[in-house]
Amino acid sequence: MTTVTVLAGPERRRRWTAAEKLRVVEESLTSGLGVAEFARQHDIHPNLVHSWRRQAKTGKLSAPDGEARFVPIAIAAQSSLPITPESDAGAGAVLEVVLRNGRVLRLPDCAAPARVAQFADALEGGLR
């Protein structure tokens, strides 16, 4: 005769919403902990954290419309930006966004965020 152990309590398989996944990704990046330690503290398998980070980075994991989105950025030194005649005229700072498809979008820093999102969507071929 074999002994069977029955574990009482909630089911271990959890359902995660996109908003919860994004919160976990953002928290894992800002916590200063390694993925393994962060996952252990939050009772999540480290592979899930890695997978959600990868999905957020590629844009496959995004918040529903109307909510904030997680977007990793890198700030380049001023000297690394190419100087064009338009930027010499004192037009102000220029935002440079490298899209997932490799195209580069350069806009003045005073551009409206909604317009920037429209340009990015158009140049990416409507991937969002």
HELIX and SHEET records of a PDB file:
HELIX    1   1 ALA A   18  THR A   30  1                                  13    
HELIX    2   2 VAL A   35  GLN A   41  1                                   7    
HELIX    3   3 PRO A   46  THR A   58  1                                  13    
HELIX    4   4 GLN A   78  SER A   80  5                                   3    
HELIX    5   5 PRO A   85  ASP A   88  1                                   4    
HELIX    6   6 PRO A  113  GLU A  124  1                                  12    
SHEET    1   A 2 VAL A  94  VAL A  98  0                                        
SHEET    2   A 2 VAL A 104  PRO A 108 -1                                        
END                                                                             
